[in-house]
């Protein structure tokens, strides 16, 4: 199952990222459970990893505070943390998000989605061109820090980076 999903994700990668970005999935076994982790590598380095332990801990804290829905949305926006196999909150589950991205959403819906993981996949998509990337680059300061590096990666690969991006990075 994962090999077909990885193949579909890699087929949608922008040509300028095909030899730089890769996807992998691992099962970490502990004494009493299995943790499923999805990785996105850039130039052989892990840039994204779903983190079920951190997700579960933040979820517990959100339930203690109250308003867990708002806390979940803020957590994903601020940190990019998502889970694998989290059925109580499918909107934060990596596998469900990948399914939505590959099979349900148009590229316009994915690119403007409130879910940052889906937006991340859309930023890497070959169907997103320079014209769509420029406004994102212009408003990069309004994006979470973890998401900015993905915008910069794609824009640098497309040759869109210049003076404006350097100014934004310094701010």
N, C-alpha and C positions, 0 to 999 in steps of 0.2 A: 504494500500500500504506500509506504513512504517513498519508495523509489519512483513510483509514478507521480506522486505529488512533487517531489524534488525536480523531476524531469519537467513537469509543467511550469514550475516556478522559474527554472533556469531557461526555458524556452521564451519566457516573457521578459527576461532581462534585456535591458538596452544593450546594443552591440558593443558600445564603449565600455561596458562593465562585465562582459561575458567571461573574460579571463581573470577578472579580479574578485568577483563576488561568487560565493558558493553557499549552499545550504546543507545542514546536516541535522540529524536527530539521534539522540542517545537515550538509553534507559539506564539510569543510575540506580543500582540496587542497594538497599540498606538492609539491616537485619530484619526489619518488619514490613518494609514496603518497597515500591518501585517509584522512582521519580522520573518523569518523562521531560526531557529538555530539548528544545529546538535551538539551533545555533545559526547565525549568519556570519560568515567569515568574509573579511575583505583583505586581500593580499595575504592570506594564510593566518590572519590574526582575528580572533573572535571580537566582533563589534557588537553583537547582540546575542543574548541568551535568555530564553524564558527562564524564570526563576520561581519554581513552585514553592519553595520554602519561604522566600521573602514575601511572596504573594499571600500565602496562608497566614503568616505572622501579621502582615498589615491588615488583612481581613479581620483577624481576631481583634486587633486594636480598634478597628473601625466599629465593630459590633459593640465594644465596650463603651465607646464614645457615643454611639447612636448612629444616625444617618449614614448607613454603610454604602448606599448607592452613590451619594455625593463623594464619599471618601474613595470609592473605587474609581470613579471617573477622574478625580484629581490625581490619584496614584498613577494611573496609566498615562495621563497627560504629563505629569512631572518627571516620572522615572522611566517610562516605557516598559515597566514590568507587566508581563502577561503570564498566564499560566497554561499548562497543558493538561487537559483532562478535567477542567474545572466546570462541572455540569451545573452548579448553582448559579454561576455567572457566565453563561456561554458567550456573552459579548466580549469577555476578556480571555477566552480560550484560544490559543494559537491555532489549533487544528480547525476550529469553527471559523475563525477569521480567515484562514487560508482558503477554506471552502467557499466562504462568501466572496472573497476576492477572485478566485478562479472561476466560479460557476454562477454566481448570482448578480454581482454588481457590474455595472458598466465601468469603463475606465474613468469617466467623469464622476460617477458616484464614489468610486474608490479614492480618487484624488482629493475630493472634498469631504470625505467621511470624517465624522467626529472621532472615530477610533484611530489613534495614531499608528497602531501596528498596520492596519489596512492602508493608511496613507503612506507608511514606509514602503510597503510593497509597491504601491502605485508610483512613488518617486523613482523606483528602480526599473519601472516598466518601460519597454520600448515604445509603447503607444503614447507615452508622454514625451512631447517634443520640447524644443527650446522655447517656443512661444508660451507654453504652460509653465515652464520652469522659471522664466524671468520674473513674473509677479511673486512667485514663492521666494526667490532670491532677494527681491526688493523688500519683502516683509520678513526677512529671516529673523530679525530681532524680536518678533512677536511669537516665535516658536520656542518650545522647550530646548534647552541646551543639548540634550541627547539626540534630539531630532535634527538639529542644525548640521551635525556632522554628516548626516545622510544627504541633506540638501547640498552641502558643499562637495561631497564626493561626486554626486551626479553632475553638478554644474561644472566642476573641474574636468571631469571626464568628457563633457560636451564642449569644453572650451569657453564656457560662459563667464568664468571667473576673471576678474580684473580688478580695477581700482576699487569698485564698490564693495566687493567681497572682502578685500583687505581692510577697508575701513570698518566694515561690520565686525570682522574678527577682532579688531583692536578695541572695539567698544564693549 
